[in-house]
Amino acid sequence: MSLQDPKLFGKVAVLFGGSSAEREVSLMSGTGVLEALRSRGVDAHAFDPSQRDLSELRREGFARCFVALHGRHGEDGTVQGALEMLGIPYTGSGVMASSVAMDKVMTKRIWQADGLPTPRYVRLAFDQQSREQVMAVPDVLGLPLIVKPPREGSSIGVTKVEGYSQMQDAVTLSVKYDADVLCEEFIEGEEVTCAVLGSGLDAHALPVVRIAAPEGAYDYQNKYFTDDVKYHCPSGLPEAEEREIQRIALAAYRTLGCRGWGRADVMIRASDRKPFLLEMNTSPGMTSHSLVPMSARAAGIAYEELCLRVLATATLDATGGAH
């Protein structure tokens, strides 16, 4: 499809808001996307699935959807499945890749099976959270370690545990968001992120963004609501490191079957500069603080152009599929 004529997209629904813990961020992302598409002449409309039934999309004649939802019922395959049933093409990954990438434990299992580097971890299922089992985790992973809900994003419910005495509180917090708990080896070093655009063999990695957070506190507040975090793009990393991060991000994206766009979060271990994959975001943020627009800008792609490119990749599993 030519990006020159926005009318060819037809009537477009920008799905944002939703009911997940990341609703606030989604509202910011969706508003940005909506304004960008309209500024380029696309017939784009706001649609909040927490306020309206998805079946209205078909009744109102929407030709495609730009998914700017984050978290549960947004990037976990559920909305994608509903849109498949409605036969309305949508942006981003399909049902399976969305649901797998939303679950950090499943993601890690697949990456490990393909020999991709990811931090060691212990999963505490809902029936494996006795005091003894919780306290045994640091013996396996060492300290400090990270405790987080496997199916939330935006650093929600995450604790960096420095000592045994903090383990129980960390698990208690995580369980508020997910019955299962993911405990992960802490990688001391720099955090970077790498966006990927496209599908299958056409997928390519964008420039790496290096994240410098105050005292390493790259948390929900710092991600979206302060200017304390510094982002470097170009990353300033040695060229060989940048290329290696792009390589593993692309491999991580392809092995999960992602399409359209995504963003891999990576830690570089300070001791030996080895990169480790943390997670794959299949519906990346598009706020003023977001990292994919920043990376695209460094590659010469303006925000509005990025939104159009992503919209142009809208498809269905049944037709486009992941290659």
C-alpha positions in Angstrom: 0.0 0.0 0.0 1.2 3.5 -0.9 1.8 5.7 2.1 1.1 8.7 -0.1 -2.7 8.4 -0.1 -4.1 8.2 3.5 -7.6 7.7 2.2 -6.7 4.2 1.1 -6.6 3.2 4.8 -10.4 3.8 5.0 -12.0 4.4 8.4 -9.5 3.7 11.2 -10.1 3.0 14.8 -7.3 3.9 17.3 -7.9 1.5 20.2 -6.7 3.0 23.4 -7.5 3.3 27.1 -8.7 -0.2 28.0 -9.0 -1.7 31.4 -5.4 -2.7 32.3 -3.1 -1.3 34.9 -1.5 0.7 32.1 -4.7 2.5 31.0 -3.2 5.9 31.8 -0.2 5.3 29.5 -2.4 3.9 26.8 -4.5 7.1 26.8 -1.4 9.1 26.2 -0.1 6.8 23.5 -3.5 6.7 21.7 -4.0 10.4 21.8 -0.6 10.9 20.2 -1.3 8.3 17.5 -4.8 9.7 16.8 -3.5 13.3 16.3 -0.6 12.1 14.1 -2.8 10.1 11.8 -5.4 12.9 11.5 -2.6 15.4 10.8 -1.7 13.2 7.8 -5.3 13.0 6.5 -6.3 9.6 7.8 -10.0 9.2 8.8 -9.0 8.2 12.3 -11.3 7.9 15.3 -10.8 7.2 19.1 -12.2 3.9 20.4 -11.9 2.8 24.0 -12.7 -0.9 24.4 -13.4 -0.4 28.1 -16.3 2.0 27.2 -17.6 0.4 24.1 -18.2 -3.1 22.7 -15.7 -4.2 20.1 -18.6 -5.4 17.9 -19.4 -1.7 17.2 -16.2 -1.6 15.1 -17.9 -3.6 12.4 -21.3 -1.9 12.7 -19.6 1.5 12.3 -17.6 0.4 9.2 -14.1 0.5 10.5 -11.6 -0.9 7.9 -8.6 -1.3 10.2 -7.5 -0.8 13.8 -4.3 0.8 15.3 -3.8 -1.0 18.6 -2.5 1.5 21.1 -3.6 -0.5 24.1 -1.0 -1.7 26.7 -1.1 -4.6 29.1 -3.9 -7.0 29.6 -6.8 -7.1 27.2 -4.7 -5.0 24.9 -1.4 -6.6 23.9 -2.0 -10.1 25.3 -3.8 -11.6 22.3 -7.4 -11.1 23.6 -8.2 -8.0 21.5 -6.3 -9.5 18.6 -8.5 -12.6 18.8 -11.6 -10.5 18.9 -10.5 -8.5 15.8 -9.7 -11.8 14.0 -13.3 -12.9 14.6 -14.6 -9.5 13.4 -12.3 -9.7 10.3 -10.8 -6.3 10.9 -7.1 -6.0 10.2 -5.0 -4.6 13.1 -1.5 -3.3 13.8 1.1 -5.3 15.7 1.6 -9.0 16.5 -1.1 -11.6 16.0 -2.9 -13.7 18.6 -0.1 -16.2 19.5 2.9 -13.8 19.5 0.9 -11.3 21.5 -0.2 -13.7 24.2 3.3 -15.4 24.5 5.2 -12.1 24.6 2.8 -10.8 27.3 3.9 -13.7 29.5 7.6 -13.1 30.4 8.1 -16.7 31.6 6.8 -18.2 28.3 8.9 -15.7 26.4 12.0 -16.7 28.3 11.3 -20.4 27.7 11.2 -19.8 24.0 14.2 -17.6 23.9 16.2 -20.2 25.9 15.1 -23.0 23.5 16.6 -20.9 20.7 19.8 -20.2 22.6 19.1 -16.5 23.0 20.5 -14.9 26.2 18.0 -14.0 29.0 18.6 -13.7 32.7 18.2 -16.9 34.9 14.9 -17.0 36.7 12.7 -18.9 39.1 8.9 -19.0 38.6 6.8 -19.2 41.7 3.4 -20.5 40.7 0.4 -19.6 42.9 0.9 -22.9 44.8 4.6 -22.5 45.2 4.7 -19.4 47.4 5.3 -20.8 50.9 7.7 -18.9 53.1 10.3 -21.7 52.6 10.0 -21.6 48.8 10.1 -17.8 48.7 13.2 -17.6 50.9 15.0 -20.3 48.8 15.0 -18.1 45.7 18.1 -15.9 46.5 20.0 -19.2 47.1 19.4 -20.0 43.4 19.7 -16.6 41.8 21.9 -14.7 44.2 21.3 -11.1 45.4 20.3 -8.6 44.4 17.4 -10.0 42.3 14.2 -8.8 40.6 10.7 -9.9 41.6 7.9 -9.0 39.1 4.5 -10.1 37.9 5.0 -12.1 34.6 2.1 -10.5 32.8 2.3 -6.8 33.6 4.3 -4.0 31.9 5.6 -0.5 32.6 7.5 -1.8 35.6 4.3 -2.2 37.6 4.6 -4.4 40.7 8.4 -4.7 40.3 10.8 -4.9 43.2 14.6 -5.0 43.3 15.4 -7.2 46.3 18.7 -6.5 48.0 18.3 -9.0 51.0 16.4 -12.0 52.2 14.2 -9.9 54.5 12.7 -8.1 51.4 11.6 -11.2 49.6 8.2 -11.7 51.2 7.1 -8.1 50.7 8.3 -8.2 47.1 6.2 -11.4 46.4 3.2 -9.9 48.2 3.4 -6.8 45.9 3.8 -8.8 42.8 0.8 -11.1 43.6 -1.5 -8.1 43.6 -1.0 -8.0 39.8 -0.6 -11.7 38.9 -1.1 -15.0 40.7 2.3 -16.2 39.5 5.6 -14.5 40.4 8.7 -14.2 38.3 12.0 -13.9 40.1 14.9 -13.0 37.9 18.6 -12.7 38.3 19.7 -9.1 38.5 22.0 -8.0 35.7 24.2 -5.2 36.9 24.9 -2.8 34.0 23.2 -0.6 31.4 19.7 -0.9 30.2 19.0 -0.4 26.5 16.0 -1.0 24.3 15.8 -1.8 20.6 12.8 -1.3 18.4 11.9 -3.6 15.4 9.7 -2.6 12.5 8.3 -5.0 9.8 7.5 -8.7 9.6 9.4 -11.9 8.7 12.4 -11.3 6.4 11.5 -7.6 6.0 11.8 -7.0 9.8 14.7 -4.7 10.7 16.0 -3.2 13.9 16.1 0.5 14.6 18.9 2.4 16.4 19.4 1.3 20.0 18.3 3.7 22.8 20.5 3.7 26.0 18.6 4.5 29.2 20.3 6.3 32.1 17.9 6.3 35.0 18.6 8.0 38.4 20.2 5.4 40.7 19.0 2.8 38.1 15.4 3.5 39.1 13.7 3.1 35.7 10.3 2.7 37.3 6.7 3.6 36.3 7.0 7.1 37.7 10.3 7.8 35.9 9.2 6.2 32.7 6.2 8.4 32.1 6.0 11.3 34.5 9.4 12.8 35.2 12.3 14.1 33.2 15.0 12.5 35.4 15.7 9.7 33.1 18.2 10.4 30.3 17.8 8.7 26.9 20.7 8.4 24.5 20.0 7.8 20.9 22.4 7.4 19.1 23.3 5.1 22.1 27.0 6.0 22.2 27.7 2.3 22.5 30.6 0.8 20.5 29.4 -0.1 17.0 30.0 -3.9 17.5 27.8 -3.8 20.7 25.1 -1.8 19.0 25.0 -4.4 16.1 24.9 -7.3 18.5 22.0 -5.9 20.4 20.1 -5.2 17.1 20.9 -8.8 16.1 19.5 -10.4 19.3 16.5 -8.1 19.3 15.6 -9.1 15.8 16.1 -12.8 16.6 14.0 -12.4 19.7 11.2 -10.8 17.7 11.3 -13.4 14.9 11.4 -16.4 17.2 8.3 -15.2 19.0 6.5 -14.7 15.6 6.1 -11.0 16.1 5.0 -8.7 13.3 4.4 -5.1 12.5 6.5 -3.6 15.3 7.8 -4.3 18.7 10.5 -3.3 21.2 13.0 -5.6 23.0 14.3 -4.5 26.4 17.9 -5.6 27.0 20.5 -5.3 29.9 24.2 -5.1 29.1 26.2 -6.8 31.9 28.9 -4.4 33.1 31.4 -7.2 33.9 31.7 -8.6 30.4 29.4 -6.4 28.2 27.2 -9.4 27.4 23.6 -8.4 26.5 20.6 -10.2 28.1 17.0 -10.0 26.8 14.4 -9.0 29.4 11.2 -8.8 27.5 9.4 -8.1 24.2 6.8 -5.3 24.0 4.4 -6.0 21.2 2.4 -2.8 21.6 5.1 -0.3 22.5 4.3 3.1 24.0 3.8 6.1 21.8 3.8 8.9 24.3 6.1 11.9 24.3 8.5 9.9 26.6 8.3 6.7 24.5 11.3 5.0 23.1 10.2 3.7 19.7 9.4 7.2 18.4 12.8 8.4 19.7 14.6 5.5 18.0 12.7 6.1 14.7 13.6 9.8 14.8 17.3 8.8 15.0 16.7 6.7 11.9 15.1 9.7 10.1 11.5 8.7 10.6 9.2 11.4 12.0 6.5 10.5 14.6 3.6 10.9 12.1 5.5 8.9 9.5 6.1 6.1 12.0 2.3 6.0 12.8 1.5 5.7 9.1 4.1 3.0 8.6 2.8 0.9 11.5 -0.8 1.4 10.3 0.2 0.2 6.8 1.2 -3.1 8.3 -2.2 -3.8 9.8 -3.2 -7.4 8.9 -5.0 -10.5 10.1 -3.4 -13.9 11.1 -5.5 -15.5 8.5 -4.1 -13.4 5.7 -0.8 -11.7 6.7 0.3 -14.0 9.5 3.9 -14.0 10.9 6.3 -15.3 8.3 
